[in-house]
Amino acid sequence: MTFRMILIDPEKQTITEHQVSPAIKDMGAMIGTMDVDTVRIAMHKGSFDYLLVDDTGLKRGEPIHAFQLLGRPDPLAGKALIYGCERYTGETCDAKLPLSTLEGLVHWLGLIVPKVEWTKKGHVDTAYVTWSKVQ
């Protein structure tokens, strides 16, 4: 079984639909890493859309292609995959975001060099990300 997922590729600056297995190995293969972070980006009637992104892309501090989503201050590094999740069961489902909507939310940053600084307050670690463009 496969589901509609959306791949964001900041190097190619493309947003494309794919039919992908919900297995984490298959989803990780789409973005090129198994070390991933998940961010909820949309709520729909009965489901959510999540973005799966390289968790170490910014932490490495190496040049990487990145993008921003409208309303999020930090860059997202490397390829990202959007998938759907049923609200009440947690089961994978089709991503519901229309490509036309997503195209208006993505801002391409090009090749950047990120710098991540961490602060700790009690049991909470917070990352602050700054970056510069590679010339």
Buried (B, 14 or more C-beta within 10 A) or exposed (E): EEBBBBBBBBBEEEBEEEEBBBEEEEBBBBBEBEEBBEBEBBEEEEBBBBBBBBBBBBBEEEBBBBBBBEEBEBBBBBBBBBBBBEBEEEEBBBBBBEEEEBEEBBEBBEEBBBEBEEEEEEEEEEEEBEBEEEE
